[in-house]
């Protein structure tokens, strides 16, 4: 938003509404000039600079907030939003994923112990009703920022002594080292959800803020060992999938 204004950076009378013109001017500035977390000028400054009403400014900013390019902080102003990390669908540990992105991962152990899982989890892990499993709750950070809360269940018969592991480091690496188990298959379900009070507290967001939720049942050599649900901050992640026009054989191959 610095430098001399060009024709493309002016709001003019014409068929395109002024709030839409201003929105595109601000969008270009955000994408080309302002790093994440940068403050933008106040409504009054923008109104004076572009010779529009504050209502026009408010409308343009509101739309960019809806799109996730700007974020408002009560009592502080409006800032460019932190870019969302692309969350691809593949079987990789959080620790490895963050390191691949050049970020420093950290894990906080919140709970680990034997409990009776819900019936759906017992069925997924092949446990008898009322049989206990290890319940593991962890908070995951990257460069100090809380990004996800994981609440998982693990088969005690296949992972004896799980609570004795260092559960603040990569669990998948330790499963391979201690149990010679390498998770090689998973079925994952994804949905969106509003943050409840406890999850919001753990992630440093507000109750009701959007979350991406992933439930994954993972197996090693056909044996289910993990039923984990992860709550990711919706303001920091987006999901990326590659789709191919391939029809499963059981559907008969018709397009």
Kinemage of the C-alpha trace (Angstrom):
@kinemage 1
@onewidth
@group {chain A} dominant
@subgroup {mainchain}
@vectorlist {calphas} color= white
{ca unk a 1} P 0.000 0.000 0.000
{ca unk a 2} L 3.035 2.182 -0.322
{ca unk a 3} L 4.226 4.228 -3.243
{ca unk a 4} L 2.428 6.416 -5.752
{ca unk a 5} L -1.045 5.389 -6.830
{ca unk a 6} L -1.683 4.154 -10.353
{ca unk a 7} L -4.987 4.174 -12.205
{ca unk a 8} L -5.550 0.590 -11.043
{ca unk a 9} L -5.132 1.771 -7.446
{ca unk a 10} L -7.859 4.402 -7.647
{ca unk a 11} L -11.555 4.109 -6.945
{ca unk a 12} L -13.534 5.779 -9.723
{ca unk a 13} L -17.153 6.313 -10.695
{ca unk a 14} L -18.362 3.606 -13.022
{ca unk a 15} L -20.355 0.388 -13.368
{ca unk a 16} L -18.252 -1.506 -10.796
{ca unk a 17} L -19.341 -0.691 -7.226
{ca unk a 18} L -16.762 1.277 -5.280
{ca unk a 19} L -16.557 -1.305 -2.496
{ca unk a 20} L -15.698 -3.975 -5.096
{ca unk a 21} L -12.992 -1.739 -6.628
{ca unk a 22} L -11.496 -1.053 -3.222
{ca unk a 23} L -11.629 -4.731 -2.324
{ca unk a 24} L -9.513 -5.623 -5.355
{ca unk a 25} L -7.036 -2.826 -4.602
{ca unk a 26} L -6.622 -4.131 -1.078
{ca unk a 27} L -6.392 -7.722 -2.314
{ca unk a 28} L -3.494 -6.840 -4.627
{ca unk a 29} L -1.691 -5.030 -1.829
{ca unk a 30} L -2.144 -7.983 0.522
{ca unk a 31} L -0.899 -10.524 -2.016
{ca unk a 32} L 2.045 -8.466 -3.336
{ca unk a 33} L 3.251 -6.177 -0.570
{ca unk a 34} L 2.153 -7.219 2.895
{ca unk a 35} L 3.527 -10.268 4.728
{ca unk a 36} L 1.220 -12.233 7.064
{ca unk a 37} L 0.427 -10.408 10.271
{ca unk a 38} L 0.913 -6.918 8.815
{ca unk a 39} L -1.507 -4.202 9.972
{ca unk a 40} L -3.512 -2.391 7.324
{ca unk a 41} L -4.436 1.310 7.559
{ca unk a 42} L -7.492 2.265 9.595
{ca unk a 43} L -10.904 2.733 8.000
{ca unk a 44} L -10.491 6.497 8.282
{ca unk a 45} L -7.096 6.450 6.541
{ca unk a 46} L -8.373 4.241 3.737
{ca unk a 47} L -11.460 6.396 3.270
{ca unk a 48} L -9.308 9.503 2.954
{ca unk a 49} L -6.724 7.861 0.690
{ca unk a 50} L -9.247 6.478 -1.798
{ca unk a 51} L -11.880 9.228 -1.380
{ca unk a 52} L -14.689 6.888 -0.439
{ca unk a 53} L -17.007 6.610 2.533
{ca unk a 54} L -16.096 4.605 5.605
{ca unk a 55} L -19.121 2.411 4.848
{ca unk a 56} L -17.483 1.518 1.517
{ca unk a 57} L -14.215 0.724 3.306
{ca unk a 58} L -16.011 -1.372 5.894
{ca unk a 59} L -17.783 -3.383 3.181
{ca unk a 60} L -14.533 -4.071 1.291
{ca unk a 61} L -12.668 -5.126 4.427
{ca unk a 62} L -15.548 -7.280 5.625
{ca unk a 63} L -15.508 -9.284 2.405
{ca unk a 64} L -11.746 -9.849 2.661
{ca unk a 65} L -12.192 -11.026 6.248
{ca unk a 66} L -14.827 -13.515 5.017
{ca unk a 67} L -12.367 -14.739 2.376
{ca unk a 68} L -9.680 -15.267 5.009
{ca unk a 69} L -7.235 -12.664 3.648
{ca unk a 70} L -7.701 -10.313 6.601
{ca unk a 71} L -8.384 -10.873 10.262
{ca unk a 72} L -9.663 -8.483 12.919
{ca unk a 73} L -8.199 -8.266 16.424
{ca unk a 74} L -10.460 -6.590 18.939
{ca unk a 75} L -8.949 -3.343 20.158
{ca unk a 76} L -5.890 -3.689 17.892
{ca unk a 77} L -7.050 -3.313 14.301
{ca unk a 78} L -7.117 -5.348 11.099
{ca unk a 79} L -4.207 -7.479 9.918
{ca unk a 80} L -3.285 -9.640 6.974
{ca unk a 81} L -4.118 -13.224 7.865
{ca unk a 82} L -1.563 -15.946 8.375
{ca unk a 83} L -1.425 -18.064 5.247
{ca unk a 84} L -3.132 -21.420 5.602
{ca unk a 85} L -0.931 -24.484 5.407
{ca unk a 86} L -1.920 -27.015 2.798
{ca unk a 87} L -2.965 -30.209 4.534
{ca unk a 88} L -2.595 -33.066 2.076
{ca unk a 89} L -4.207 -36.416 2.642
{ca unk a 90} L -1.435 -38.928 3.187
{ca unk a 91} L -0.196 -41.111 6.026
{ca unk a 92} L 2.574 -39.090 7.675
{ca unk a 93} L 3.241 -38.095 11.264
{ca unk a 94} L 2.665 -34.505 12.365
{ca unk a 95} L 6.339 -34.277 13.358
{ca unk a 96} L 7.567 -35.318 9.906
{ca unk a 97} L 5.013 -33.069 8.198
{ca unk a 98} L 6.102 -29.961 10.106
{ca unk a 99} L 9.787 -30.681 9.541
{ca unk a 100} L 9.099 -31.089 5.839
{ca unk a 101} L 7.638 -27.570 5.874
{ca unk a 102} L 10.694 -26.159 7.642
{ca unk a 103} L 8.819 -25.642 10.927
{ca unk a 104} L 9.845 -26.750 14.405
{ca unk a 105} L 7.313 -29.278 15.757
{ca unk a 106} L 6.509 -29.680 19.435
{ca unk a 107} L 4.097 -31.970 21.241
{ca unk a 108} L 2.534 -31.665 24.671
{ca unk a 109} L 1.213 -34.780 26.345
{ca unk a 110} L -2.131 -33.994 27.991
{ca unk a 111} L -3.292 -37.498 28.913
{ca unk a 112} L -2.431 -41.139 28.402
{ca unk a 113} L -3.986 -44.116 30.153
{ca unk a 114} L -6.304 -47.123 29.843
{ca unk a 115} L -10.001 -46.373 29.420
{ca unk a 116} L -13.033 -48.085 27.952
{ca unk a 117} L -13.514 -46.635 24.453
{ca unk a 118} L -16.874 -45.872 22.828
{ca unk a 119} L -18.488 -48.769 20.997
{ca unk a 120} L -17.580 -47.394 17.561
{ca unk a 121} L -13.890 -47.268 18.470
{ca unk a 122} L -13.991 -50.724 20.050
{ca unk a 123} L -15.416 -52.065 16.807
{ca unk a 124} L -12.828 -50.256 14.692
{ca unk a 125} L -9.963 -51.675 16.759
{ca unk a 126} L -11.441 -55.159 17.069
{ca unk a 127} L -11.867 -54.956 20.858
{ca unk a 128} L -14.486 -56.714 22.935
{ca unk a 129} L -17.153 -54.559 24.609
{ca unk a 130} L -15.864 -53.059 27.867
{ca unk a 131} L -12.273 -53.985 26.963
{ca unk a 132} L -9.917 -51.076 27.637
{ca unk a 133} L -7.666 -49.284 25.170
{ca unk a 134} L -5.021 -46.626 25.621
{ca unk a 135} L -6.491 -43.139 25.300
{ca unk a 136} L -3.934 -40.549 24.213
{ca unk a 137} L -4.514 -36.781 24.110
{ca unk a 138} L -1.838 -34.442 22.766
{ca unk a 139} L -1.522 -30.840 21.637
{ca unk a 140} L 0.642 -30.221 18.583
{ca unk a 141} L 2.541 -27.005 17.888
{ca unk a 142} L 4.636 -25.621 15.047
{ca unk a 143} L 7.113 -22.830 15.774
{ca unk a 144} L 5.356 -22.399 19.107
{ca unk a 145} L 1.846 -21.922 17.685
{ca unk a 146} L -0.804 -24.491 18.713
{ca unk a 147} L -2.196 -26.043 15.536
{ca unk a 148} L -3.991 -29.236 16.482
{ca unk a 149} L -5.412 -31.315 19.302
{ca unk a 150} L -5.296 -35.088 18.893
{ca unk a 151} L -7.458 -37.506 20.855
{ca unk a 152} L -6.650 -41.075 19.945
{ca unk a 153} L -7.280 -44.668 20.986
{ca unk a 154} L -4.665 -47.428 20.631
{ca unk a 155} L -4.973 -51.209 20.793
{ca unk a 156} L -3.267 -52.355 24.029
{ca unk a 157} L -2.694 -55.880 22.813
{ca unk a 158} L -0.584 -54.710 19.887
{ca unk a 159} L 1.062 -51.807 21.735
{ca unk a 160} L 1.803 -53.023 25.278
{ca unk a 161} L 3.481 -50.412 27.439
{ca unk a 162} L 2.478 -47.519 25.188
{ca unk a 163} L 2.372 -45.010 28.104
{ca unk a 164} L 6.068 -45.712 28.744
{ca unk a 165} L 7.064 -44.233 25.377
{ca unk a 166} L 8.186 -40.645 24.911
{ca unk a 167} L 4.824 -39.390 23.719
{ca unk a 168} L 6.136 -35.870 23.135
{ca unk a 169} L 8.068 -37.055 20.086
{ca unk a 170} L 6.998 -38.824 16.894
{ca unk a 171} L 4.732 -41.703 17.847
{ca unk a 172} L 4.975 -43.376 14.447
{ca unk a 173} L 8.769 -43.537 14.661
{ca unk a 174} L 8.542 -45.201 18.080
{ca unk a 175} L 5.929 -47.700 16.914
{ca unk a 176} L 8.363 -48.762 14.222
{ca unk a 177} L 11.358 -48.917 16.570
{ca unk a 178} L 9.771 -50.578 19.602
{ca unk a 179} L 7.021 -52.736 18.109
{ca unk a 180} L 8.223 -53.101 14.519
{ca unk a 181} L 4.830 -51.699 13.482
{ca unk a 182} L 4.642 -49.417 10.469
{ca unk a 183} L 1.232 -47.966 9.752
{ca unk a 184} L 0.660 -48.633 6.075
{ca unk a 185} L -3.072 -48.184 5.588
{ca unk a 186} L -5.708 -45.813 6.952
{ca unk a 187} L -9.316 -44.886 6.379
{ca unk a 188} L -9.907 -41.209 7.075
{ca unk a 189} L -13.080 -39.134 7.405
{ca unk a 190} L -13.044 -35.331 7.288
{ca unk a 191} L -15.632 -32.831 8.482
{ca unk a 192} L -15.892 -29.285 9.826
{ca unk a 193} L -16.920 -28.389 13.337
{ca unk a 194} L -17.195 -25.361 15.616
{ca unk a 195} L -14.655 -25.365 18.437
{ca unk a 196} L -16.013 -26.301 21.839
{ca unk a 197} L -14.756 -24.439 24.889
{ca unk a 198} L -12.033 -26.950 25.832
{ca unk a 199} L -10.631 -27.387 22.326
{ca unk a 200} L -10.717 -23.617 21.787
{ca unk a 201} L -8.757 -23.113 24.997
{ca unk a 202} L -6.109 -25.612 23.959
{ca unk a 203} L -5.707 -24.041 20.511
{ca unk a 204} L -5.774 -20.424 21.655
{ca unk a 205} L -8.873 -19.563 19.631
{ca unk a 206} L -12.460 -18.591 20.466
{ca unk a 207} L -15.314 -20.989 21.136
{ca unk a 208} L -17.242 -21.442 17.916
{ca unk a 209} L -14.257 -20.798 15.644
{ca unk a 210} L -14.058 -23.218 12.677
{ca unk a 211} L -12.071 -26.434 12.913
{ca unk a 212} L -11.121 -29.109 10.411
{ca unk a 213} L -11.643 -32.526 11.984
{ca unk a 214} L -10.022 -35.756 10.802
{ca unk a 215} L -10.864 -39.201 12.136
{ca unk a 216} L -8.379 -41.835 11.021
{ca unk a 217} L -8.359 -45.554 11.682
{ca unk a 218} L -4.862 -46.834 10.861
{ca unk a 219} L -3.585 -50.351 10.398
{ca unk a 220} L -0.253 -52.118 10.150
{ca unk a 221} L -0.213 -55.171 7.875
{ca unk a 222} L -4.001 -55.353 8.063
{ca unk a 223} L -4.192 -55.072 11.872
{ca unk a 224} L -6.010 -51.954 13.177
{ca unk a 225} L -3.997 -50.288 15.947
{ca unk a 226} L -5.041 -46.609 15.987
{ca unk a 227} L -8.349 -44.721 15.997
{ca unk a 228} L -7.416 -41.038 16.196
{ca unk a 229} L -9.397 -37.854 15.767
{ca unk a 230} L -7.520 -34.586 15.193
{ca unk a 231} L -8.933 -31.079 15.469
{ca unk a 232} L -7.001 -28.600 13.281
{ca unk a 233} L -7.403 -24.827 13.368
{ca unk a 234} L -9.493 -23.785 10.393
{ca unk a 235} L -7.649 -20.461 10.114
{ca unk a 236} L -4.303 -22.196 9.632
{ca unk a 237} L -5.122 -25.171 7.381
{ca unk a 238} L -6.735 -25.959 4.083
{ca unk a 239} L -7.205 -29.431 2.603
{ca unk a 240} L -5.661 -30.383 -0.729
{ca unk a 241} L -6.650 -33.548 -2.610
{ca unk a 242} L -5.766 -34.971 -5.988
{ca unk a 243} L -8.814 -36.368 -7.754
{ca unk a 244} L -8.587 -38.795 -10.647
{ca unk a 245} L -11.515 -40.004 -12.712
{ca unk a 246} L -11.146 -43.606 -11.661
{ca unk a 247} L -14.115 -45.768 -10.749
{ca unk a 248} L -13.611 -48.596 -8.209
{ca unk a 249} L -13.935 -52.042 -9.755
{ca unk a 250} L -16.914 -52.955 -7.563
{ca unk a 251} L -18.876 -50.092 -9.168
{ca unk a 252} L -18.679 -51.768 -12.551
{ca unk a 253} L -16.516 -49.223 -14.363
{ca unk a 254} L -19.362 -47.143 -15.815
{ca unk a 255} L -18.744 -43.343 -15.810
